[in-house]
């Protein structure tokens, strides 16, 4: 029974990721290069039927390794969000028109589509665009390690400060 649940959740996650990547292909058509990596940790909480709000501590490291900045992220999801999750680690590739970003360039609001599934260990995909002058794209498929029992699909908004 447990193997069937894990297999089913894996199929759901794969389907959600595929649909999510297809939905943002036009936004990624603009020329972007890797500016660095944003790693966020936190996000434990309970999902409500129509959404959730979670906080993360984040660190941006430039591709050159010369710039490292701390950020606090607040993520609001509107849509289906059912279940309980423990802390997660999300690693984003930061894409921009240049690999040399100004200090605090990631500050701002990001918006996009989001999908997560967790039965035991889970995975997810998030597509977020925003930041300084809406010029930053956070990698369309994030790497997410979370534990718990949760299903979340909807629109996500993230504020970095």
C-alpha positions in Angstrom: 0.0 0.0 0.0 2.8 2.4 0.9 4.7 1.6 -2.3 1.5 2.4 -4.3 1.1 5.8 -2.5 4.7 6.7 -3.2 4.4 5.7 -6.9 1.1 7.6 -7.3 2.6 10.7 -5.6 5.6 10.5 -8.0 3.4 10.3 -11.0 1.4 13.3 -9.8 4.6 15.3 -9.1 6.0 14.4 -12.6 2.8 15.5 -14.3 2.6 18.8 -12.3 6.3 19.5 -13.1 5.7 18.9 -16.9 2.7 21.1 -17.0 4.4 23.8 -15.0 7.5 23.9 -17.3 5.3 24.1 -20.4 3.3 27.0 -19.0 6.3 29.2 -18.5 8.3 28.5 -21.6 7.3 31.8 -23.2 8.7 33.8 -20.2 12.0 32.0 -20.4 12.4 32.8 -24.1 14.2 36.0 -23.2 18.0 35.8 -23.1 19.1 35.1 -19.5 22.3 33.8 -18.1 23.1 32.3 -14.7 23.9 35.0 -12.2 24.1 32.7 -9.1 22.2 30.5 -6.7 19.6 31.3 -4.1 19.2 28.6 -1.4 16.2 28.9 1.0 15.6 26.9 4.1 12.4 26.8 6.2 8.7 26.6 5.3 7.4 24.2 7.9 3.7 24.6 8.4 0.1 23.5 7.8 -1.6 24.1 4.4 -5.1 25.5 4.4 -7.7 24.6 1.8 -7.3 27.8 -0.1 -3.6 28.6 0.5 -0.7 29.1 2.9 2.0 31.5 3.9 5.5 30.3 4.9 8.8 31.9 5.7 12.4 31.0 4.7 15.9 32.1 5.4 17.8 32.5 2.1 21.4 33.1 0.9 22.3 34.3 -2.6 25.8 33.4 -3.9 26.9 34.9 -7.2 28.2 32.7 -9.9 31.7 34.1 -9.4 31.4 33.4 -5.6 32.5 37.0 -4.9 29.0 38.2 -3.6 27.0 36.5 -0.8 23.9 38.1 0.6 21.2 37.0 3.1 17.5 37.4 2.4 14.3 36.6 4.2 11.6 35.1 2.0 7.8 35.1 2.6 5.9 32.8 0.3 2.2 33.0 -0.1 0.4 30.3 -2.2 -3.2 30.8 -3.4 -4.9 27.6 -4.6 -5.1 24.1 -3.3 -2.8 23.5 -0.3 -3.6 20.6 1.9 -1.4 18.9 4.5 1.5 19.4 6.8 5.1 19.8 5.9 8.4 20.1 7.8 11.3 22.3 6.9 12.3 22.3 3.2 15.4 23.3 1.3 14.8 25.0 -2.1 17.7 25.7 -4.4 17.0 28.2 -7.2 19.2 29.1 -10.1 19.1 32.9 -10.5 18.8 33.9 -14.1 19.3 37.5 -15.3 20.5 39.5 -18.3 24.0 39.8 -16.6 26.0 37.6 -14.2 27.0 40.8 -12.4 24.0 41.9 -10.3 23.8 45.1 -8.1 23.9 44.7 -4.4 20.4 43.6 -3.1 19.2 43.1 -6.7 17.1 40.1 -5.7 14.9 42.2 -3.3 11.3 42.5 -4.4 8.2 40.6 -5.3 8.1 37.5 -7.4 5.1 35.7 -8.8 4.4 32.5 -10.7 3.0 29.0 -10.8 3.8 26.4 -8.1 3.2 22.7 -7.6 4.4 20.4 -4.7 3.6 16.9 -3.7 5.0 15.2 -0.5 4.2 11.7 0.8 7.1 11.1 3.2 9.8 12.8 1.0 8.4 15.1 -1.7 9.3 17.3 -4.6 8.1 20.4 -6.3 8.4 22.9 -9.1 8.1 26.6 -8.9 8.3 29.3 -11.6 8.9 32.8 -10.3 9.7 36.1 -12.1 10.4 39.4 -10.4 13.0 41.1 -8.3 14.7 44.4 -9.3 12.7 45.8 -12.2 11.1 42.4 -12.8 14.4 41.4 -14.4 15.2 38.3 -12.4 13.9 34.7 -13.1 14.3 32.0 -10.5 15.0 28.7 -12.1 11.8 27.1 -13.5 12.3 23.8 -11.7 13.6 24.2 -8.2 15.1 21.4 -6.2 13.0 20.9 -3.1 13.4 18.5 -0.2 10.5 18.4 2.1 9.0 15.8 4.3 5.4 15.4 5.4 2.0 14.8 3.7 1.0 17.6 1.4 -0.5 18.5 -2.0 -0.2 22.1 -3.2 -1.0 23.6 -6.6 -1.6 27.2 -7.4 -0.2 30.7 -7.8 2.8 31.6 -5.6 4.0 35.0 -4.6 7.4 35.4 -2.9 8.8 38.5 -1.4 12.6 38.7 -0.8 13.9 41.3 1.6 
